[in-house]
Amino acid sequence: MKLQDFIRDIPDFPKPGILFKDITPLLADHQALVSCADQLAALCPNEVKIDKVVGIESRGFIIGAMIAERLGAGFIPVRKKGKLPYRVNSKSYSLEYGKDTLEIHTDAINPGENVVIHDDVLATGGTAKAVCDLVVASGGVVVQCNFIMELNFLKGRDRLTAPIAVLLNY
């Protein structure tokens, strides 16, 4: 299935000059959604057992949970500051449009657990780098970062040290 057929371009969102890649049509189509999750799970390495899949708020939750199910792993949400109800570890970072803080529960990842991080898009890499830092600070091992798409011209992969798997490149 050609997943790029389900990515909609939204010009000037969230601000003028940005061409936003909208995955909503992909999520709305059952076959595209299932195919995307299957393809991303298939990109995960087979040589190690994946214990947890970390999904980044908010679009990373949807397919991240589906990947976890396919891998027989647990799912961990990483959320923006103040959204998680339990004790958290926090990481502030810069992103395309300013600064933000992400949080993970302190008991979400056990030392030595193998983790795949998932989000919809790899842009500048700030968000993914912050999540990698949170996973490592929790004692986890980042086995791979998975993305539906990568915006190559923003060079986000240069900020990450973990292996990267991507379905679509723009």
Secondary structure per residue as TSV (DSSP state, phi and psi in degrees):
chain	resnum	aa	ss	phi	psi
A	1	M	-	360.0	135.6
A	2	K	-	-86.0	95.4
A	3	L	G	-64.3	-28.3
A	4	Q	G	-60.8	-22.0
A	5	D	G	-68.6	-13.9
A	6	F	G	-107.9	10.4
A	7	I	-	-102.8	123.4
A	8	R	E	-103.6	133.4
A	9	D	E	-86.8	129.2
A	10	I	E	-119.4	104.8
A	11	P	E	-71.6	147.5
A	12	D	T	59.8	37.9
A	13	F	-	-130.6	131.1
A	14	P	S	-85.9	0.7
A	15	K	S	-149.7	162.8
A	16	P	T	-54.8	138.8
A	17	G	T	92.8	-11.0
A	18	I	-	-96.3	133.4
A	19	L	E	-105.1	102.9
A	20	F	E	-80.6	133.2
A	21	K	E	-96.3	106.1
A	22	D	E	-92.6	121.9
A	23	I	-	-93.2	2.5
A	24	T	H	-54.9	-43.3
A	25	P	H	-60.8	-34.7
A	26	L	H	-64.8	-44.0
A	27	L	H	-65.6	-31.6
A	28	A	H	-77.7	-18.3
A	29	D	S	-100.9	115.5
A	30	H	H	-54.2	-48.8
A	31	Q	H	-64.8	-40.0
A	32	A	H	-66.4	-41.8
A	33	L	H	-61.4	-49.4
A	34	V	H	-63.4	-43.7
A	35	S	H	-62.1	-42.2
A	36	C	H	-60.9	-48.6
A	37	A	H	-62.6	-41.9
A	38	D	H	-62.1	-44.9
A	39	Q	H	-65.3	-41.8
A	40	L	H	-67.0	-40.5
A	41	A	H	-63.7	-37.7
A	42	A	H	-66.6	-23.6
A	43	L	T	-77.2	-13.7
A	44	C	S	-72.5	142.7
A	45	P	-	-65.2	141.4
A	46	N	S	-89.7	-16.3
A	47	E	S	-76.5	-13.0
A	48	V	S	-130.5	148.5
A	49	K	-	-77.4	129.6
A	50	I	-	-87.6	121.9
A	51	D	-	-87.9	-37.7
A	52	K	E	-140.6	146.4
A	53	V	E	-113.6	125.8
A	54	V	E	-100.1	122.6
A	55	G	E	-105.0	135.3
A	56	I	E	-94.0	132.6
A	57	E	T	-54.1	139.1
A	58	S	T	-108.8	-29.2
A	59	R	H	-68.7	-23.0
A	60	G	H	-69.1	-17.6
A	61	F	H	-66.4	-41.9
A	62	I	H	-63.5	-61.1
A	63	I	H	-81.0	-26.2
A	64	G	H	-58.5	-42.9
A	65	A	H	-65.5	-36.0
A	66	M	H	-67.2	-38.9
A	67	I	H	-63.0	-45.4
A	68	A	H	-56.6	-44.6
A	69	E	H	-59.4	-44.0
A	70	R	H	-67.5	-30.1
A	71	L	H	-90.9	-4.5
A	72	G	T	68.6	33.8
A	73	A	-	-114.6	165.4
A	74	G	E	-80.1	162.5
A	75	F	E	-117.1	134.1
A	76	I	E	-123.5	122.0
A	77	P	E	-85.3	135.5
A	78	V	E	-107.1	125.8
A	79	R	E	-122.5	166.1
A	80	K	E	-69.9	158.7
A	81	K	T	-51.6	133.2
A	82	G	T	85.2	3.7
A	83	K	-	-97.9	-18.2
A	84	L	-	-95.9	139.8
A	85	P	S	-86.1	-6.9
A	86	Y	S	-114.9	-176.8
A	87	R	-	-60.9	141.4
A	88	V	E	-133.4	157.2
A	89	N	E	-101.9	141.2
A	90	S	E	-121.6	153.7
A	91	K	E	-144.9	121.1
A	92	S	E	-92.2	150.0
A	93	Y	E	-158.2	166.0
A	94	S	E	-98.7	145.6
A	95	L	E	-135.1	-178.3
A	96	E	T	-53.9	-35.9
A	97	Y	T	-110.7	11.1
A	98	G	E	146.7	-140.2
A	99	K	E	-122.8	156.4
A	100	D	E	-155.4	171.9
A	101	T	E	-132.7	135.6
A	102	L	E	-114.8	152.9
A	103	E	E	-136.6	151.5
A	104	I	E	-136.0	145.1
A	105	H	E	-61.6	142.9
A	106	T	T	-64.3	-24.6
A	107	D	T	-104.3	15.1
A	108	A	S	-71.9	-34.6
A	109	I	S	-127.6	129.5
A	110	N	-	-88.5	149.5
A	111	P	T	-53.1	133.0
A	112	G	T	86.5	-6.2
A	113	E	-	-69.8	141.3
A	114	N	E	-86.9	129.9
A	115	V	E	-127.1	136.6
A	116	V	E	-107.6	132.1
A	117	I	E	-101.9	133.7
A	118	H	E	-128.0	138.1
A	119	D	E	-147.7	168.6
A	120	D	E	-74.4	-39.1
A	121	V	E	-139.0	140.4
A	122	L	E	-100.7	111.7
A	123	A	S	-108.9	-101.7
A	124	T	S	-80.6	-14.0
A	125	G	S	89.4	-3.3
A	126	G	H	-63.3	-44.7
A	127	T	H	-65.5	-49.0
A	128	A	H	-62.4	-39.6
A	129	K	H	-63.0	-42.7
A	130	A	H	-61.6	-41.0
A	131	V	H	-69.1	-40.2
A	132	C	H	-57.0	-43.9
A	133	D	H	-62.1	-40.8
A	134	L	H	-64.1	-42.3
A	135	V	H	-63.2	-46.6
A	136	V	H	-64.4	-41.4
A	137	A	H	-63.7	-26.0
A	138	S	T	-82.8	-5.9
A	139	G	T	97.1	1.5
A	140	G	-	-81.4	165.2
A	141	V	E	-112.9	117.7
A	142	V	E	-79.0	108.3
A	143	V	E	-82.7	-36.4
A	144	Q	E	-165.8	151.4
A	145	C	E	-112.0	124.7
A	146	N	E	-110.4	140.9
A	147	F	E	-140.9	146.2
A	148	I	E	-65.6	-44.5
A	149	M	E	-142.0	158.3
A	150	E	E	-126.2	134.0
A	151	L	-	-93.8	90.4
A	152	N	G	-56.2	-37.0
A	153	F	G	-66.3	-16.3
A	154	L	G	-88.9	-9.0
A	155	K	-	56.9	36.2
A	156	G	G	-62.6	-30.9
A	157	R	G	-64.3	-22.2
A	158	D	G	-66.4	-19.3
A	159	R	G	-89.9	-9.8
A	160	L	-	-106.3	142.5
A	161	T	-	-103.3	-17.7
A	162	A	S	-77.6	156.3
A	163	P	-	-58.4	148.8
A	164	I	E	-123.0	135.3
A	165	A	E	-125.2	132.2
A	166	V	E	-138.0	140.5
A	167	L	E	-87.5	-39.4
A	168	L	E	-128.4	140.1
A	169	N	E	-119.4	135.6
A	170	Y	-	-128.9	360.0
